[in-house]
Amino acid sequence: MADIKKLKIPELKKHLKEYDQGELIKLVADLYRQNHHIQSYLSVKFLGGETIQDLYENAR
C-alpha cells in the first residue's frame, strides 16, 4: 500500500497565501465541522478558560 503524500508546512503556507479572507474563513469553518479535535482547539483558542474546564469535565 502506497503512502499518501502529505503537504509540508511551507507548501501549505504558500497555498494559504493565495486565498482571500473569505476563502480562508470557509476553509476553517469546513475543518471545524469535520473534525472534533479542531472544534476543541478553536473553542479553547477563542473562548479560553471556560472551554478548557468543559473539556476537562467531558474527559473525566
Secondary structure, 3 states (H helix, E strand, C coil): CCCCCCCCHHHHHHHHHCCCHHHHHHHHHHHHHHCHHHHHHHHHHHHCHHHHHHHHHHHC
